[in-house]
Amino acid sequence: MNDDELLKQRLNLELESISMNQLTELGNRAIQLGLIAGHGYRGGQYEILHQGKAVMLSPTEAQVFLSELIKRVDS
């Protein structure tokens, strides 16, 4: 791997880490608000325990889902 490829890989890992942190913060906020019972990664997808069901989403879909739930309460 050359220097450009290493730098690109490092940036991608940092962006992924930031995204995971944001998703965790959203999930924790939704728990605090009583909107979900739990959340976390499972089998390569993001699992959200909502209304007695396990909702499996991609991390991007989970971020949108949680943001929408929180918006409804914060409005």
Helices and strands as residue ranges (DSSP letters): H 3-32, E 38-42, E 45-50, E 53-57, H 59-74
